[in-house]
Amino acid sequence: MKVSVVKETAPDERRVALVPDAVGKLRAAGLEVLVESGAGDGAWLTDDDYAEAGATIVSRGDALAADVVLLVGKPDDAAISALHADQTLIGILGALADPELAGKLAAAGVTAISMDMIPRTLPRAQPMDALSSQANIAGYKAAVLAAAEFGRFFPLLITAAGTARPARVLVLGAGVAGLQAIGTARRLGAVVSAYDVRPEAKTEAQSVGATFIELTSVGSAAGEGGYARALTEEERAAQQEELAGHIARHDVVITTAQVPGRRPPLLITEDALKAMTPGSVIVDMGASALGGNVAGSRPAQTVVTENGITIIGAGHLPSTMPAAASAMYARNVSALLLYLIKDGELALDAEDELQAGVIITRAGAVVHPALAPPESAPPGPAQSGPDPAATETAEAGGTADVPGASS
Ligand code: NAD
């Protein structure tokens, strides 16, 4: 069976789906590995590195003709039109955020597997959890970016020229990325506070060194599957108002809040920005074309407000650490591939909960229940999937902006 790595085409995407180390592991499992020439350039991996690991370097056309095509992100339209039935495509497809994509892949006849749909709570799925591996990288980089942009020190420094107090960092959203941001800011010497709407985030944030902030105006907003639910209008307004006081007391704020299938919640309003001290820095990891956690943030841009607050729109941080992100993603995608293979061939099992969670198209149809109404899906993968809220939003064709879609 031929497995290929295709060069990513999305702007600013520097990751690659396999690193040479992973090529060796797949070959040991009896697979032939093809790599599109230049696929690893963005992560400083040369064609020679892949060839030494046992891969065959091929043209884009040949890579797109393999039995299994591996990507980090989603294929562009030209790549989809080159695909045909009997092929399997694996990537962080972000199909909930792009309602048309599953239809296009179904029309191409491919079996499409979306790494962002992995049922993360299944123990056997943890080595395949690409959302977590990439969120860890993003959380780390967010803290480092904030420290680099901040005009003062993160740690307490006592020198002959005076004493610098440690920076006060606030992390909003203490999921995978937020916990890594807390740990990294702590390691840089900052005093860190954190807030999340899920009550269980309190002990997790404390365990990596943050003081947890509890709001009196908003209660728990734990949703399904360990995720947060969207707040009501009243809850959102109360949260924004109470958070503003805490935000004003911090030098650096890192926002990571996401709700599956919805645009990121607005946590820092224009009024909250006005109350911050000039020189403060915000890293908005939710920044996207649909808006982010911070009023006025722009994806992939840094803006400075009139009162001197720097807002870094950082929705795509894993790609800024392409070597680490590619190595971790390669482990995730290899683990999934090896799980799906029996005797050197793909052996898909529609009854398997993990597979039912990740297969979005098969035999010309959209089969994932979160993407297709059950009556239009052929008998196949079980009816498990992400938050029903994601389904509603994707079907409405509206505000879907799924965590991980841009990771
Ligand atoms: P995420 O990216 O969906 O969201 C990031 C954080 O934002 C979450 O902690 C969420 O609660 C928070 N958030 C959402 N709306 C908010 C609001 N209005 N105000 C403040 N915070 C808000 O989350 P994630 O990092 O992907 O993780 C989500 C959950 O999945 C966590 O409970 C995590 O522990 C769990 N998880 C479990 C496993 C596993 O079991 N192996 C693996 C990965 C993640």
Residues whose N, C-alpha, C, O or C-beta is under 5 A from the ligand:
A	BS01	NAD	R120 T121 S132 L172 G173 A174 G175 V176 A177 Y195 D196 V197 R198 G225 G226 Y227 A228 R229 T256 A257 Q258 V259 P260 P265 P403
